[in-house]
């Protein structure tokens, strides 16, 4: 009868721990890749009335704000247009981020 190595359970546990660490490092690398891609993904969103255009990247940084001809537009309407365009841009950035996450990780993370 062969004698079992008393250290085998510890070695197996250690190997499992190293495998988990390797998986975590790979996931971290993927996340950094996603972050770089999001930083470099720009899109333009307009308010529903077309007064405001916001260019934002996938990391939710506003890159540019453009106003159409706003002469004669009252302040309240302009404020609502800015709010509308910004909210649309945030929603779009979340969609872009979720699509990037899904393409790289295979996970669907809505609202990311």
One Martini backbone bead per residue (centre of mass of N, CA, C, O) as a GRO file, in nm:
protein
  112
    1UNK     BB    1   0.095   0.039   0.024
    2UNK     BB    2   0.067   0.362  -0.040
    3UNK     BB    3   0.191   0.652   0.069
    4UNK     BB    4   0.065   0.949   0.169
    5UNK     BB    5   0.106   1.273   0.132
    6UNK     BB    6   0.065   1.508   0.388
    7UNK     BB    7   0.101   1.775   0.186
    8UNK     BB    8  -0.107   1.764  -0.047
    9UNK     BB    9  -0.342   1.950   0.054
   10UNK     BB   10  -0.159   2.205   0.070
   11UNK     BB   11  -0.066   2.211  -0.223
   12UNK     BB   12  -0.345   2.229  -0.350
   13UNK     BB   13  -0.430   2.489  -0.208
   14UNK     BB   14  -0.200   2.661  -0.316
   15UNK     BB   15  -0.267   2.621  -0.617
   16UNK     BB   16  -0.550   2.742  -0.600
   17UNK     BB   17  -0.457   3.020  -0.506
   18UNK     BB   18  -0.283   3.083  -0.758
   19UNK     BB   19  -0.514   3.058  -0.960
   20UNK     BB   20  -0.682   3.290  -0.841
   21UNK     BB   21  -0.467   3.509  -0.874
   22UNK     BB   22  -0.445   3.483  -1.180
   23UNK     BB   23  -0.740   3.553  -1.240
   24UNK     BB   24  -0.732   3.835  -1.111
   25UNK     BB   25  -0.510   3.950  -1.294
   26UNK     BB   26  -0.665   3.911  -1.559
   27UNK     BB   27  -0.909   4.085  -1.481
   28UNK     BB   28  -0.750   4.345  -1.435
   29UNK     BB   29  -0.645   4.365  -1.724
   30UNK     BB   30  -0.925   4.384  -1.857
   31UNK     BB   31  -1.016   4.641  -1.706
   32UNK     BB   32  -0.792   4.823  -1.819
   33UNK     BB   33  -0.877   4.788  -2.112
   34UNK     BB   34  -1.156   4.906  -2.083
   35UNK     BB   35  -1.072   5.184  -1.980
   36UNK     BB   36  -0.914   5.264  -2.233
   37UNK     BB   37  -1.150   5.237  -2.429
   38UNK     BB   38  -1.340   5.440  -2.289
   39UNK     BB   39  -1.150   5.688  -2.308
   40UNK     BB   40  -1.154   5.645  -2.649
   41UNK     BB   41  -1.473   5.679  -2.641
   42UNK     BB   42  -1.673   5.874  -2.852
   43UNK     BB   43  -1.976   6.080  -2.820
   44UNK     BB   44  -2.284   6.217  -2.947
   45UNK     BB   45  -2.535   6.427  -2.784
   46UNK     BB   46  -2.870   6.535  -2.796
   47UNK     BB   47  -3.113   6.714  -2.744
   48UNK     BB   48  -3.445   6.695  -2.821
   49UNK     BB   49  -3.427   7.010  -2.942
   50UNK     BB   50  -3.111   7.069  -3.042
   51UNK     BB   51  -2.947   7.287  -2.864
   52UNK     BB   52  -2.767   7.046  -2.750
   53UNK     BB   53  -2.421   6.926  -2.749
   54UNK     BB   54  -2.258   6.625  -2.635
   55UNK     BB   55  -1.930   6.523  -2.561
   56UNK     BB   56  -1.845   6.187  -2.471
   57UNK     BB   57  -1.709   5.943  -2.288
   58UNK     BB   58  -1.703   5.619  -2.149
   59UNK     BB   59  -1.607   5.778  -1.863
   60UNK     BB   60  -1.790   6.041  -1.829
   61UNK     BB   61  -1.649   6.268  -2.001
   62UNK     BB   62  -1.661   6.587  -2.089
   63UNK     BB   63  -1.547   6.728  -2.401
   64UNK     BB   64  -1.816   6.877  -2.520
   65UNK     BB   65  -2.003   7.188  -2.581
   66UNK     BB   66  -2.292   7.266  -2.781
   67UNK     BB   67  -2.452   7.547  -2.928
   68UNK     BB   68  -2.699   7.669  -3.063
   69UNK     BB   69  -2.913   7.894  -3.145
   70UNK     BB   70  -3.004   8.098  -2.845
   71UNK     BB   71  -3.158   8.316  -2.947
   72UNK     BB   72  -3.459   8.355  -2.765
   73UNK     BB   73  -3.388   8.170  -2.530
   74UNK     BB   74  -3.478   8.073  -2.243
   75UNK     BB   75  -3.338   7.974  -1.954
   76UNK     BB   76  -3.514   7.727  -1.884
   77UNK     BB   77  -3.486   7.583  -2.156
   78UNK     BB   78  -3.178   7.562  -2.148
   79UNK     BB   79  -3.156   7.398  -1.887
   80UNK     BB   80  -3.323   7.156  -1.991
   81UNK     BB   81  -3.136   7.089  -2.231
   82UNK     BB   82  -2.884   7.026  -2.069
   83UNK     BB   83  -3.005   6.803  -1.896
   84UNK     BB   84  -3.094   6.620  -2.128
   85UNK     BB   85  -2.816   6.579  -2.262
   86UNK     BB   86  -2.668   6.468  -2.018
   87UNK     BB   87  -2.852   6.222  -1.960
   88UNK     BB   88  -2.808   6.092  -2.237
   89UNK     BB   89  -2.500   6.060  -2.211
   90UNK     BB   90  -2.495   5.878  -1.965
   91UNK     BB   91  -2.662   5.650  -2.083
   92UNK     BB   92  -2.470   5.595  -2.320
   93UNK     BB   93  -2.217   5.528  -2.149
   94UNK     BB   94  -2.343   5.278  -2.014
   95UNK     BB   95  -2.387   5.119  -2.274
   96UNK     BB   96  -2.092   5.113  -2.363
   97UNK     BB   97  -1.976   4.976  -2.111
   98UNK     BB   98  -2.149   4.718  -2.122
   99UNK     BB   99  -2.051   4.626  -2.403
  100UNK     BB  100  -1.752   4.600  -2.329
  101UNK     BB  101  -1.782   4.399  -2.100
  102UNK     BB  102  -1.922   4.177  -2.266
  103UNK     BB  103  -1.696   4.141  -2.486
  104UNK     BB  104  -1.471   4.057  -2.269
  105UNK     BB  105  -1.635   3.881  -2.029
  106UNK     BB  106  -1.953   3.795  -2.089
  107UNK     BB  107  -2.091   4.010  -1.917
  108UNK     BB  108  -2.402   4.141  -1.798
  109UNK     BB  109  -2.394   4.499  -1.696
  110UNK     BB  110  -2.626   4.684  -1.610
  111UNK     BB  111  -2.563   5.025  -1.547
  112UNK     BB  112  -2.244   5.079  -1.569
   0.00000   0.00000   0.00000
